[in-house]
Each structure stands twice: as structure tokens, then as C-alpha cells.
Amino acid sequence: MSARNPGMNLDLEWVSKVRVNTQAVLKRAQQIQACKLPKKQWQAAWLLKAVTCIDLTTLAGDDTPSNVHRLCLKATQPVQYDLLKSMDMHNKGVTTGAVCVYPSRVADAAKSLKAANSCLPIASVATGFPAGQTPLKTRLEEVRMAVEDGATEIDIVINRKLALTGQWQAMYDEIRQFREACGDAHMKTILAIGELGTFTNVYKASLVSMMAGSDFIKTSTGKESVNATYPVAIVMVRAIRDYFLRTGHKVGFKPAGGIRTAKESLVWLTLMKEELGDEWLSPHLFRLGASSLLADIERQIFYYVTGQYAAYHDLPMA
């Protein structure tokens, strides 16, 4: 990942002055979606870029060590070797950005990746995911346990009540404690934008999270009714840009929830390039939280190489 974001003292004056022009945000999101997407070999190259930015995820109630083991193997070889060889990419170290699991499955992921001789990052959700409604002491201990078991990235969830009621100091203090509990592990802060109500709240929550030391801000848990949308992404990446211009610290962005098709991944890459520039087109500053996206990307790459589509069962499962 990129250099850590050290955060800053909470600037409530900056937060209080935030106003978001909803119509301008919606118009910009439409412009991004209307951008012409790359075709042929350029599309294949962008799809491989998207693969390297995926946090390959399993967050199901029936997760087992064998599920996690399969996920880790797929993450280390996300696209079939023969397809990569046809594109002369077989020796370029193409992997996903990380694997993402529940805290109780971190040790399983660490064991599988060690056996595969891989140093792929392990991300763990924590802090009472997805609702964030457990006591603070419990949430902090969950972070520490995940780090002890081998997690190198922690996806925390904010307490939405604090954001909805404007208790920005309390939210800042909580996130600072999570950051301390993470130690050397990078911290991604999930805003659960579907439960924040307004674009202005999303922007303010983004700012406070970055001021508190978040290395990434993330749209959603994937469990809300509204997850990653392009208008919300515009608001969040503009907050990232403003924070960078004010402090000089780069913060990453992770949309998650409902991202399923290769075409969507291309739109997300376009959004990052247009809004934040080429530097944010890397797994150090951009991740896609997804579980089924990789299968569709691999099918599109299969089509580029062979001229025909593979059935989903023809490709190794994640």
C-alpha cells in the first residue's frame, strides 16, 4: 500500500462549512458513465488492471477453512495461466489486491497463503461488521485479534449514529482508537453510505475519517440496501482530493457492494482516472470490494483471447 495517512487534528470548522451540490454531483456521475470505454487489447489491459485492484471477498455465514483456502488460491492465480500466457502476462505477477474475510477466518487465510508461498495482503472486516453496534471495547479487541492472526489490512465500520446526529468529535475519537489498535495494519473505513442519508453527510464522514487517520475510505459493507453508486463515489473522491490538497496525504478509495460486471469495473477505473488521476489507478490507492466480479472479468479476458465466451463452470471458482 501507499504511505500511511497520519491524520490531523479534527477541524470542525472545515466540516461545518461542507455543502454538496446534489445536481452537480448527479450530472458529473452521468458524464463519467457516458465516457467511451476502451475496446480490444486496451480493454483487456484495463481488465487486468481491475483484477489487481480487487479485494477478493467472502463474507458469508457458512464460510469454512476450505472456502477460504479456495479463495486464497484463486487470489494468487486470478486468471488462468494459459490466458495470461497468450497475452504475454504470465510472468508479470498478476494477483488480486488482497483477500478479505471475517476476523475468525484470518488465520485460515494466513495459513493458505503461506502454503502457497504468497505475501498477498489479508484484509479483515472488524468493529462489529456490518452494523458497528457492538460495544467499543469489543470492537477494539476484534481489531487487535485480527491483526494478531495475520491481517495486514482492517476494514472498520463507523458508528452511523454518530454521523447521523453530527457527533463528529465522538466519531473522530473512535476512529483514532481503531487506528491505534490496527498498529502497522492499514485501515480502511467503511462509511455505509446507504445509511447516511445525504451527500453532505457522506462528505463530512469522509473528511472526519481521513482526519482520524484512515488509509482508505470505503463506500459500503455490501450488506445495506444501497451500496457503491457513482454519485456517492464522486462525493467521496472529491473529499479525498480536497484532503490531499490541504494536507499532502494520499488516501485510497474502495467501492464495495453490487459490483458484478467487467463493464462496471471499467467505469470505476474511468472515474478514478478522471477524478484523481493515474496515481490512484493502483491497488495502493484503489480497491474494488467484490466476490463475483472476478468471474465476469475472467470470462471477458477468455473472450478476448479465444473469440468465444467460457461458461462460468469452465473457469476455476473463487
C-alpha positions in Angstrom: 0.0 0.0 0.0 0.9 3.7 -0.2 2.5 5.7 2.7 0.2 5.8 5.7 -2.1 8.7 6.3 -1.1 10.1 9.7 -4.3 12.1 10.0 -4.7 15.5 11.6 -6.4 17.3 14.4 -10.2 17.4 13.9 -11.1 20.6 12.0 -14.7 21.1 12.9 -14.8 24.5 11.1 -13.9 22.8 7.8 -16.5 20.1 8.5 -19.2 22.6 9.3 -18.7 24.5 6.1 -19.3 21.5 3.9 -22.1 21.9 1.3 -22.7 19.5 -1.6 -24.4 20.5 -4.8 -26.6 17.4 -5.5 -27.5 18.3 -9.0 -23.9 18.9 -10.0 -22.9 15.6 -8.4 -25.6 13.7 -10.4 -24.6 15.4 -13.6 -20.9 14.5 -13.1 -21.8 10.9 -12.4 -23.8 10.8 -15.7 -20.8 12.2 -17.6 -18.5 9.5 -16.1 -20.9 6.8 -17.1 -21.2 8.2 -20.6 -17.4 8.1 -21.2 -16.3 5.8 -24.0 -14.8 2.6 -22.6 -11.7 1.0 -24.1 -12.0 -1.8 -26.6 -9.9 -4.8 -27.8 -6.4 -5.0 -26.4 -6.9 -1.8 -24.4 -9.9 -3.2 -22.7 -8.1 -6.4 -21.9 -5.3 -4.4 -20.3 -7.7 -2.4 -18.2 -9.5 -5.5 -17.1 -6.2 -6.9 -15.9 -5.6 -3.7 -14.0 -9.0 -4.1 -12.4 -8.1 -7.6 -11.3 -5.1 -6.3 -9.5 -7.3 -3.9 -7.6 -9.9 -6.4 -6.4 -10.2 -7.3 -2.7 -11.4 -10.9 -3.4 -14.0 -11.3 -0.7 -16.0 -13.9 1.2 -18.2 -12.7 4.0 -20.8 -15.4 4.3 -22.2 -17.1 7.4 -21.2 -20.5 6.0 -17.5 -19.6 5.4 -15.2 -22.5 6.3 -11.5 -23.1 6.1 -11.9 -24.9 2.8 -13.8 -21.9 1.3 -11.1 -19.5 2.4 -8.4 -21.8 1.1 -10.1 -21.8 -2.3 -10.5 -18.1 -2.2 -6.7 -17.6 -1.5 -5.6 -19.9 -4.3 -7.9 -18.0 -6.7 -6.5 -14.7 -5.5 -2.9 -15.8 -6.2 -3.8 -17.0 -9.7 -6.9 -15.0 -10.6 -6.8 -15.5 -14.3 -6.0 -18.9 -16.0 -2.3 -19.3 -16.7 -2.9 -20.1 -20.4 -4.9 -16.9 -20.9 -2.2 -14.8 -19.3 0.5 -16.6 -21.4 -1.5 -15.8 -24.6 -1.3 -12.1 -23.5 2.4 -12.3 -22.5 1.4 -11.5 -18.9 2.1 -14.9 -17.3 5.3 -13.7 -15.7 4.1 -10.3 -14.5 2.8 -11.4 -11.1 -0.9 -10.7 -11.7 -2.8 -11.3 -8.4 -5.8 -9.6 -6.8 -5.1 -6.7 -4.5 -5.9 -8.7 -1.3 -8.3 -11.3 0.1 -11.0 -10.1 2.5 -12.5 -12.3 5.2 -14.1 -12.3 8.6 -11.8 -12.0 11.7 -12.3 -15.6 12.6 -11.1 -16.7 9.2 -7.9 -14.6 9.1 -5.8 -17.4 10.5 -7.1 -19.8 7.8 -6.2 -17.2 5.1 -2.7 -16.7 6.5 -2.1 -20.5 6.6 -3.3 -20.9 3.0 -1.2 -18.0 1.6 1.9 -19.2 3.5 1.5 -22.7 2.0 1.2 -21.0 -1.4 4.3 -19.0 -0.8 2.4 -15.8 -1.3 2.7 -12.5 0.5 -0.8 -11.3 -0.7 -2.3 -8.8 1.8 -5.1 -10.2 4.1 -7.9 -7.8 4.8 -10.3 -8.4 7.6 -13.6 -6.7 8.4 -13.9 -5.8 12.1 -15.5 -3.4 14.6 -18.9 -5.2 14.7 -19.2 -5.5 10.9 -21.7 -4.8 9.3 -23.7 -2.8 11.8 -21.0 -1.5 14.1 -23.4 -1.7 17.0 -21.3 -3.7 19.5 -19.6 -2.1 22.5 -16.4 -0.1 21.7 -14.3 -2.4 23.9 -15.5 -5.4 21.9 -14.8 -3.6 18.6 -11.3 -2.7 19.6 -10.5 -6.2 20.7 -11.8 -7.6 17.4 -9.3 -5.4 15.5 -6.4 -6.5 17.7 -7.3 -10.2 17.4 -7.5 -9.9 13.6 -4.1 -8.2 13.4 -2.5 -10.8 15.7 -3.9 -13.6 13.5 -2.2 -12.1 10.4 -4.4 -9.4 9.0 -2.4 -6.6 7.2 -5.5 -4.5 6.4 -8.5 -3.8 8.6 -11.9 -2.7 7.2 -13.6 -1.0 10.1 -17.2 0.3 10.1 -18.2 3.7 11.6 -20.9 4.1 14.1 -23.6 5.5 11.9 -25.5 7.1 14.8 -22.6 9.5 15.4 -22.6 10.6 11.8 -26.4 11.0 11.6 -26.5 13.1 14.7 -23.5 15.2 13.9 -21.3 13.9 16.7 -18.1 14.3 14.7 -15.8 14.6 17.7 -17.0 11.3 19.1 -16.7 9.6 15.7 -13.2 11.0 15.2 -12.2 9.8 18.7 -13.5 6.3 17.9 -11.7 6.0 14.6 -8.4 7.2 16.2 -8.7 4.4 18.7 -9.3 1.9 15.8 -6.3 3.3 14.0 -4.1 2.8 17.2 -5.4 -0.8 17.5 -4.5 -1.5 13.9 -0.8 -0.9 14.6 1.0 -1.4 11.3 -2.0 -2.8 9.5 -3.6 -0.3 7.1 -7.1 0.9 8.0 -10.0 1.2 5.6 -13.0 3.0 7.0 -16.5 1.9 5.8 -19.0 4.7 5.7 -22.1 2.6 4.9 -23.3 5.4 2.6 -26.7 3.8 2.2 -27.5 4.7 5.8 -26.0 8.3 5.9 -29.0 10.0 4.3 -27.4 12.8 2.3 -24.4 13.6 0.1 -23.4 16.3 2.7 -23.2 13.7 5.4 -21.2 11.4 3.2 -18.7 14.1 2.5 -18.4 15.1 6.2 -18.0 11.5 7.3 -15.3 11.1 4.6 -13.4 14.1 5.9 -13.6 13.1 9.6 -12.5 9.6 8.7 -9.4 10.9 6.9 -8.6 13.4 9.6 -8.7 10.4 12.1 -6.0 8.6 10.1 -7.9 6.3 7.7 -5.7 5.0 4.9 -8.7 4.2 2.7 -12.3 5.2 2.8 -14.8 2.6 1.6 -18.4 3.1 0.4 -20.3 0.2 2.0 -20.3 -3.1 3.8 -22.2 -4.7 0.9 -25.0 -5.6 3.3 -27.0 -2.3 3.0 -29.8 -1.8 0.6 -27.8 0.9 -1.2 -24.1 0.2 -1.7 -21.5 1.6 -4.2 -23.0 4.2 -6.5 -21.3 6.6 -8.9 -22.8 9.8 -7.4 -21.6 8.8 -3.9 -18.2 7.9 -5.3 -17.9 11.4 -6.8 -18.6 12.9 -3.4 -16.1 10.7 -1.6 -13.3 11.1 -4.2 -13.7 14.9 -4.2 -13.3 14.7 -0.4 -10.1 12.7 -0.9 -8.8 15.3 -3.4 -9.6 18.2 -1.1 -7.9 16.4 1.8 -4.8 15.7 -0.3 -4.7 19.4 -1.5 -5.0 20.5 2.2 -2.5 18.0 3.8 -0.4 16.4 1.1 -1.5 12.9 2.2 -3.0 10.5 -0.3 -5.9 8.4 0.9 -7.3 5.4 -1.1 -10.8 4.7 -2.2 -12.7 1.4 -2.2 -16.2 1.0 -3.6 -17.9 -2.2 -2.5 -21.2 -3.9 -2.8 -23.1 -4.7 -6.0 -20.1 -4.5 -8.4 -20.5 -7.6 -10.5 -19.7 -7.0 -14.2 -16.5 -6.3 -16.1 -18.1 -3.2 -17.7 -18.7 -1.8 -14.2 -15.1 -2.3 -13.3 -14.1 -0.2 -16.3 -16.4 2.6 -15.3 -14.9 2.6 -11.8 -11.4 2.8 -13.3 -12.5 5.7 -15.5 -14.0 7.5 -12.6 -10.7 7.2 -10.6 -8.6 8.3 -13.6 -10.9 11.3 -14.4 -11.3 12.5 -10.8 -8.0 11.7 -9.1 -5.5 10.8 -11.9 -3.3 7.9 -12.9 -1.7 7.6 -9.5 -4.9 6.3 -8.0 -5.1 3.6 -10.6 -3.2 1.1 -8.5 -4.0 -1.3 -5.6 -2.1 1.0 -3.3 -4.8 3.7 -3.6 -7.8 1.9 -5.2 -9.6 -1.3 -4.4 -12.8 -2.9 -5.6 -14.6 -4.9 -3.0 -16.2 -7.8 -4.8 -16.9 -11.5 -4.6 -18.4 -12.3 -8.1 -16.8 -9.6 -10.2 -13.6 -11.6 -10.9 -15.6 -14.4 -12.7 -17.1 -12.0 -15.2 -13.7 -10.3 -15.9 -12.1 -13.6 -16.5 -14.9 -14.5 -19.0 -14.2 -11.3 -20.9 -10.5 -12.0 -21.0 -11.3 -15.5 -22.2 -13.3 -14.0 -25.0 -10.5 -11.6 -25.9 -8.0 -14.4 -26.2 -10.2 -17.1 -27.8 -13.0 -15.2 -29.5 -15.7 -17.1 -27.6 -17.2 -16.9 -24.1 -16.5 -19.6 -21.5 -19.3 -21.0 -19.4 -18.9 -19.9 -15.7 -18.3 -23.6 -14.8 -15.3 -23.7 -17.2 -13.4 -21.3 -15.1 -12.0 -22.0 -11.6 -14.3 -20.8 -8.9 -13.4 -18.2 -6.3 
